[in-house]
Amino acid sequence: MAVFAIISITIVGSTMSTLAATGSTRASVQAQAAAEAGIDVAAASLATSICPGDSATVGIQFKIKIEYQSADDGVWTPDCPTVGVVAKNFKVVATGLAEGVTWATAVGGDTRRVEAIFKYTPADEGSSAAGEVLGTGAAIYAYGSLKVFGSSQLQTATEKVEEVDGSRATIQLKTGDLSCVQTDVAGTGIITADVVVGSGDLVLGGSCQVMGNAWADGLADLHGSSKIHGSLVAEAVTAKGSAIIYKDVWATGDVDVKGSAQIYGGIEGVLSGLLGALWPAPSTPRPETPSVPDWVDYDYNVADWPEFEVITLPSTSTCDVVAIRAAIAGAKKKRLVDARACAKGIDLVYKTETLTLNGDLALIAKEFALGLDGHIDAASQTNLWMITPDLTDNSQPSCPKGVGKNTFTMNQSFIIHSHVNAMVYTPCGIQIGFSAQLNGQLYGDDIKLDVKSITTYGPVGLPGVDLDLGLDIGIGGTSKTPAYAERTSIRDLD
């Protein structure tokens, strides 16, 4: 009996010690998550040109201390910059607090500190005067649906969501669904961007990954081994298989987690049973859903291109790489090739040849076909526009009669190289597939990325248009570029 009593006491003591350790670990994890949330809130505040303020209590579970540099000299000044002082860098230290304790009673692992450094670009007024084109708009804007199949990827030059010439890579859908899965082949798409599905569902399967945050007006359905590396906001959420959401989830309706699926952050939504009772809530308020701009009806108007020399191809032209090469030969300034008279549009299906640009080039045509291992390149950074005009002013894509469903197709390992950023605009469909590679932006109705295609985001925009706002600002108009805070480092202080 004495031996049994000793064993019992030992087991009870061990159990109590384990419970205490578990509680301490839980508090530490909660405090860490709260501190990281503080960093995110500070970044969002800086992006709206608002300094969050030294020692400001931004949320219940975290506090922020901030310092700034007005030059890259290693000297940090406490608090926000005074009026007239332009900050180049910000240092944010966020202290997170575990749940169930107060700042006055916190001890040991109840708090954690995280430090982040941000390179800061203040808000600025852009202008489209003198033929300059504002590089506005999403990496991909689809008025209808977007399908990412067959190991296709949306990348950025830095392989990060945060920075592309001061713009955050974004995919925007106005009315349709985003699908990164297919029934016969496992989808392995990689989307290095934030995703905003304005009026539809987000469906991720296979091993599809969204590297940024995601918003969906409808259902967010994750299955297979799909992943969202940021946060998720949706009407309802289903996660099954081995899907993972790495940060917080907010849902108006049900959140259904099945199988070995995991959500590493907090959850706000309708959960049932033991899951609903135990899962922590997000440590920050539900983020506002970014708006998806209205469709811009962009017709061809030569006045929008004041610095471009216009070359018109007749209906008798071959409208191929030979014709385009001849049209831009000897160009001493930017050129615009008006190929609207070409019955079948511009045909750049040519084997292993390279079309070399010697300056910015705009191509206007009913359709575009690119393929057969062709290349477009330039010696220095150059912009290329491939535009199928939208002739109907009704704030929605109006595909012209007599053309195919997809007026822009790019297949068969065709490559637009990194020195060329291309803006593709069409009121019809866009299809990029079979190992094709494009740098720039896509703006169309239904868009499909297929068979190992790679699209790398590079801002180009359209003349006289602010695609961020969905507005025609005209040549000489201005558009306010928002402030931008690029996180250059992050570390745990304790």
N, C-alpha and C positions, 0 to 999 in steps of 0.2 A: 504493500500500500504506500509506504514511504517513497519507494522508487517511482511508483505511478504519479504520486503528487509532485515529485521533483520534475518528472517529464512534462506533466501538465503545466506547471508554472513556466517551464522553459518554452513550451509551445506558445502559451499565451503571451509571454514576453516578446518572443520572436514575432508573433503576429502583430502585436501593438507597434513594435518597431517598424515593421514593414508598412503598416497603415500610415504611420507618421511620415515615413520616407515618401510614400505614394502621395500623401497630401502636400508635402513640400515640393515634390516634382510637379504636381498639378499647378500649384501656385506659381512656380517658376515659368512654366509653359504659358500660363495665362498672362503673366507680366510681360514675357517676351513678345507675345502676340499683340498686346496693347501698345508696347513701345514701337513695334513695326507699324502699327496702325497710325501712331502719331507721326511717324516719318511720312506715310502716305498722305495724311491730311495736310502736312506742311507743304509737300510737293504740289498738291492740288491748289493750295492757297497761293503759292508763288506763281503758278501758271495763270492765275487771274490778276496778277500784279498786286497782290495783297501780301504784305509781310506778316506772318502769323504772330510776331511779337515775342519778346523775351519773357520767359516764365509765364506765358499765357496758358491758362487751362483750357485747352481746345475741346476736350471731352472728359467724361467722368473718369475714365481709366488711364489717362496719360496727361503729362505736362510736357511743354516744349521750351527749350532754351535755344536762342538763335544768335549767331554771329555772322559778320559779313566781311568780305575783302573788296576794296575798291580797285585793287591792282593785284597782279599775281606776284606778290612780294612776300608771302608767308605771314603777313601781319593781319590778325583777326581783331575786329572791333565788335564789342558786345552790342546786342540789341539790333533793331532795324536801322537802316541808313536814314539820315535826315533828308529833308527836302533838298533837291539839287544834287545829291550824291548818288551816283550810279554804281550799284553793286555788280561785281563780276562773278563772285562766288558766295555761296551761303553755306554755313555749317549749322546743322540742326542736330541737337541732342534731345532725344525723346526718352522720357522715363515712364515706363509702364507699370501699372499697379494690378496686382492679382484681384480676382473677384472676392467679395465678402469681407474686405478689409478697407480701412481708410488710410489716408496719407499719414494721419497722426499715429495710428497703431501699427503701421507696416514695419516688419522686421525681416532681416535675412533675405530669403528668396522671394519675399512678397513684391519686390521691385526689380526691374531690369532696365539697363540703359543701352540705347542704340544710337550710334552717331552716323550721320550721312553727310556727304559733301555734294553740293549742287553747283554746276556751272550754269550761270543765269544769263538769259537773253531777254532784255526788256521788250515790252510791246512796242510795235513800230507801225507807222503808216506806210503801206506799200502803194505803188502807183503803176498804172498801165500806160502812162504817157510815153510818147516818142516810140511807140511800138513795143515797149517792154511788156512781157507777159508775166502775170503773177502766177507763181507756182502753187496755186490753191487746189484743194480737192483731195478726196480720199485716194488711197492706193488703188482700190477697186470700188467703183460705185455701180451697183446693179439695181435698176428700177424693178426688175423682176427677180429671178432666182439666181443663185450662184451654186455651182456644183464643182467640188474639188475632188477629183478621182485619180486613181492610178498613180499614187506616189507623187503627185504634183505639189509644188511649193510656192508660197508667197514669201519672199525674203526681203531683207533690207541690206543695204551695203555694209552696215555695221553688225548685222546679225542680231540686232536688238530692236525691240519695239520702240524704245524711247527716243532714238535720234536718227533723223534723216534730214539733214540741212535745216534743223530747227523744227521739223514737222514730225508729229507722232503718226506712225503708220496705222491706218484705219481701213477696215472694210465696212461699207455701208450698203444696206439693202432697204429699198423703200417699201416694197409690197410683197415680196416673195420669201421663200425659205432658203436657208443656207444648208446644204447637204455635203458632208465630207465622208461619204460611205457609199458602197454599192453592193448589190446582192451577190454578184458572181465573183468579184475580186475584192480582197480586203483593202480598204482605203488606208493609205499611209500618208496622207497629206500633212504638210507642216505649214501653219499659218502664223507668220511672225507679224502679228498686228493685233490691235483691238478689233472686236467684231460687234457691230450694231445691226441687229435685225429689227427693222422698224415696225413691221407688221407681218410677222410670220414665225416659223419655228426654226430652231437651231438643232440640227441632227448630226452628231459626230459618232463614227463607228470605226471599226478596224483599229488602226493605231494612229488615227488622225490626232493632231495636237494643235491647240490654239495657245500661242505663247503669251498673249496679253490677256486683257479682261474681255468679258462677253456680256452683251445685253440681248435679250430676245423678248419681243412682245408676246409671243406665244409660248409653246413648250420647248424646253431645252432637254433633249433626249441624248444621253451619253451611254454608249455600250461598247462591247469589245474591250480594247485596251486604250480607248481614247482618253485624252487629257486636256484640261484647261489649267494653264499655269497661273493665271490670275484669278480674279473674283468673277462671280456669275450672278446676274440679275435676270429673272425670267418670271413669266406668269406661273409656270409650274416646272418642276425638275424631276426627271427620272434618270437615275444613275445605276447601271447594272453591269454584269460581267466583272471586269477588273478596271473599270473606268476610275479616274482620279480627278478631283477638283482640289487644287492646292490651297486656295484661299477661301474667303467667306462666300456664302450663298444667301441670296435674298429671293424669296418667291412669294407672290400674292396667294397662291394656292398650295397644292400638295408638293412635298418633297419626298420622293420615294427612292430609298437607297436599298439595293438588292445585291445578293451574291457577295462577291469580295470587293465591290466598289467602295471607294473611300472619299470622304470629304474632310480635308485637314483643317479647314477653318470653321468658323461658327456658322449656324444656320438660323435664318429667320423664315418661317413658313409653317405649313400645317404638317406636323409629323405625328405618327401614331405610336402607341405602345411604349416599350422601354426606351426606344430610340429617341422619341420625343421628350421623354422625361430627363434624359441624361445629356443630350447634346447641348453644348453652350451656344449662346446667341452671339452674333457678330459683335465685336468690340467697338465698331463705328456705325454711324447711321447709314441707312440704305443710300447708296450713291445715286445721284440724279442720272437718268438715262439721257445720253447725248441725242440731240435731234438729228434726223436724217434730212438733209436739204431737199427741196423740191427739185424735180427734173428741170434741167435747163434746155430749152429748145434752141439749138445752135445752128443757124443757117449760115451759108457762106456769104460774106459781105466783104468785098475787096478793101473797104475803108478800115476794116479791123486789122489790116496787115500793112500799115503805112511804110514800114522799112523793107518790105519784101518786093522783089522784082517778080512780076507775074508772067509765067509762060503757060500758054494755053495749048493743050494737045487737041488736034482735030479728030473727028470721028474715024478718019482713015489711019490714025496712028496705031502702031502695034500695042501701045500702052503697056509695054513690058520693061524689063530692066534696061534694054538697049535704048528705049525711048526716054526713060527717066535719066539715064546716064548722059544722054545727049542734051536733055533739057537743063541739066545743072552744070554742064561743062563750061569751064572758064568763068564761073560765077565769082564776082567780086563783092557781092553782098548777099543777103538772105534771099532765098527764092521760094516762090509758091508755084506749084504745078497744078493747074486747073484741068483735071481729067474727067470732068463731068460728061463730056461728049463720048467717052469710051463706053461702048455698049455693055461690056462685061467688067467694067472697072479696071483697076490696075492689077496686072498679073506679074507677081515677083516670084514665080515658081521657077527657079533656075538652079542648075546643079553646080555646087561647089564654087560659084563665083562670088565676088565681094563687090557690093555697091558702096563706094567710098564717098562720104559726104565731106564737102569742103566748107560748109557753113550750115546754119539753120535751114531746114527745109520743111515746107508744108505741102502735103498732098491732099487734094480734094477729089473724091471719086465716089461712085455709087457702091462699089465693092472693092475689097482688097483680098488677094490670095497670096500668101507667102509660104514657100516650101522648098523641098529638094536640096537640103544642105546648103542653102544660100546664106549669105552674110550681109549685114549692114554695119559699117564701121566708120570711124573718123579719127583723125590724128589728134584732135583735142575735143574737149567737152562740147557737145552739139545737141540741139533739140530737133526732134522730128515729130511732126503732126500728121496723123493719118485720119482723115475726117470724112465721114458720110453725113451730109447735112440733114438736119431735121427740118422739114419744110412747113410743118404745122405748129402754130403757136398755141399750144393747149396744156403746157406744163406736164406732158407725158410723152413717152417715145412714140413716134408715128413712123413706122418703117415704110419706106416708099414701095409702091407697087412695082412688080416686075423684077424684084431681087429675091435672093434666097433668104432663108430664116436667119442665117449668120452672114452678115455682110463683111465681117472680118474673120478670116481663118488663117492660122499660122501653124504649120505642121512640119513633119519630116526633118527634124533637127535644124530648122532655120534658126539663126542666132542674130539678134540685135545686140551688139557688143556694149561693154560698159561705158564707152565714151559717147554713146548715143542714148539719150533718154527720149522715149517715144510716148506721145499722148495718143491713145486710140479712142475716138469718139464715134459712136453710131447709135441711131435710134432703133437698131435691130440687134441681133445676137452677136456675141463674140465667142469664138472657140479657139483655144490654144492647146495643142497636144503634141504627142509623139516627140518628146525631148526638145521641143522648141524653147528658146530662151529670149525673154524680152525685159528690158529695163524701162521703167516709166510708170504710166497710169492707164487703167482701163475704165471706160465710162460707156455703159450700154444697157440694153434691156436684160435679156437672159444671158448669163456668162458661164462658160464651162472651161475649166482647166483640167486637162486629162493627160494620161500616159507620160508621166515623168517630166511634164513641162515645168519651167521655172520662170516666175515673174518676180523681178526685183524692183522694189518701189524707188522711184526717183521723181520728185515734183517737177511738173511741166506746166499744167494748167492750160487755159484757153484765153486768147486775147479779148479784153473787154468784159470778162466774166469773173465773178468770185464764186468758185465752185464750193467753197466752204459754206457760203450762205445761200447758194442757189439763186444768185441775182446777177442780172446784166448791169454792170456798172459803167459800161461804155469805155471807149478809148479816152484816156485822161482821167478816168475815175480813180478813186482810192479805196483801199480796203485795209482795215486794221488787222495786222498780224498779231496774234495773241502772244503774251509773254511765254517763255519756255524755260523750264528748269530741267536740265539733264543731270541725273545722278551719276557722279563719277566714282564714288566709293561708298561703302557701307560696312560697318563693323560693330561688334558687340563690345561695349565698354566693361560690362560686368554681368 
